[in-house]
Amino acid sequence: MGLLASAATSNFHVTPYYGAKGAKFGGVPMNLGGVKSKNVASGYMQVKIKAQKAPSKINGTIVAKSIREDLVSRQNFSIKSYEIDADRKISIMALMNYFQETVIHHYKTNRFHCDDFGSTPEMFKQNLIWVTIRMKVVISQYPTWGDDVEVETWISASGKIAVRMNWHLIDCKTGEILVRASSVCVLMNKSTRRLSKIPEEVRRELESQFVTPLNLDDRKDLPKLHHNAADYISKSFSPRWSDLDVNQHVNNVKYIEWILESVPLSIMESHELSSMTLEYKRECGKKNKVQSLIAISSGDDDGCNLGHNGHLIECNHLLQLEDGVEIMRGKTEWRPKLVHNFDIMNLVM
C-alpha cells in the first residue's frame, strides 16, 4: 500500500492515527547537485512454501506469532548481484522494492487486485489510490548476495481513516527475522489529489483481512529540521523522469534514496543503517525543485570525526521544496560495521 503514491497533498494536514490498542501511527540524481554546508562534505522467484516452517527468530530468539497464517502472504526472493551495495549486502532500495512488490502480491493472493496497482475493485471504481504517510524499518541483519529470503506481508487497521502494511524479511535457511517494517497508508483521489476517508465499501473489502500490526515503537512525531540546524544542505535539484511512477509523482522509495545520498561518505564506509523512520508530508512532481538537509549527532564528545569513532550515529533529515514547503521528514540510525568490506574488495570481483 502506498507503493505507487508517496505522500499527502498540501491540501490535507496529516496527523497521527491511533489503532485499536491506542498505538499511534503516524529517483534521485545520483549526486544531489553538489553539497554545501557549514562543514562542506565531501527477479524474484516464486517458491512454494512448505506446510511446516522453522519458527521465526530475531537474533536467535524465537518470536511467537499472533497473526493468522491464512491472512499472511509470502513471496521468496533470491538476492541478485545488481541488488547489493559495496558491502555485498542487499541495498536499502532493493529491500524497499521487495516490500513494494509484495504489496501487489498480497493483493493478488487475496483477490483484491484490480486494474490499478494495489487497488481493490471498489477503490478502482471510486478513483482512489493508496499513499504512504509514515514508515518505519528496523534492520537486525542484512542478507547478502545469493541469499534466499522470504517476505511476509499482512495488513492491519490503523484508526478509522488509515491502514497499516506490515512486513517481515526472513532468512529462508534459519527462519530468522532479519528486517521488520511497517507503513501507514491513507486514500487519495487520483484526480483531485485530495485525501479521502475510507469509504464503507472499501472498508468492507479490507476488514476481513485485518490482523495484529507490528509494534515498532513509531509513536513519536519527528521534529522538523530547521535550516540553521542542518550540518549539510544540498543544492536544489529536480526529479528525473525515471523517479516518477505511474501516478506522475515521485515514488516513495526515491525519497529514501535522496536522503541517503546526503549522508557523508565517512559514515557510509564505517557504519550501516540500522533503522529509519519516515514521515511523508507532500507529494513531489516532476516540476518541483527539491533541497535535502541533514543534521548529524553521535556518541562522541564534540561530534567530530564522524564515522571513525565506533559510536552509534543518528541523522535527522528533511526534504523540502525551494520555498521551504516540507516534502518528507526522516530519522536514520547507524551502527558500526563489523567488517570494512572495502579492505577485501579485490576478492569480490
Sequence and secondary structure as in RCSB ss.txt:
>XXXX:A:sequence
MGLLASAATSNFHVTPYYGAKGAKFGGVPMNLGGVKSKNVASGYMQVKIKAQKAPSKINGTIVAKSIREDLVSRQ
NFSIKSYEIDADRKISIMALMNYFQETVIHHYKTNRFHCDDFGSTPEMFKQNLIWVTIRMKVVISQYPTWGDDVE
VETWISASGKIAVRMNWHLIDCKTGEILVRASSVCVLMNKSTRRLSKIPEEVRRELESQFVTPLNLDDRKDLPKL
HHNAADYISKSFSPRWSDLDVNQHVNNVKYIEWILESVPLSIMESHELSSMTLEYKRECGKKNKVQSLIAISSGD
DDGCNLGHNGHLIECNHLLQLEDGVEIMRGKTEWRPKLVHNFDIMNLVM
>XXXX:A:secstr
  SS  S  TTS    EE TT  EE    SS S EEESS           SS    EETTEE    S GGG EEE
EEE  GGGB TTSBB HHHHHHHHHHHHHHHHHHTT   SSTT  HHHHHTTEEEEEEEEEEEES   BTT EEE
EEEEEEE SSS EEEEEEEEETTT BEEEEEEEEEEEEETTT  EE   HHHHHHHGGGB         S     
 GGG SEEE  B   GGGB TTSSB HHHHHHHHHHTS HHHHHHEEEEEEEEEE S   TT  EEEEEEEEESS
SSS STTSS   EEEEEEEEETTS EEEEEEEEEEE SS GGGGGGGT 
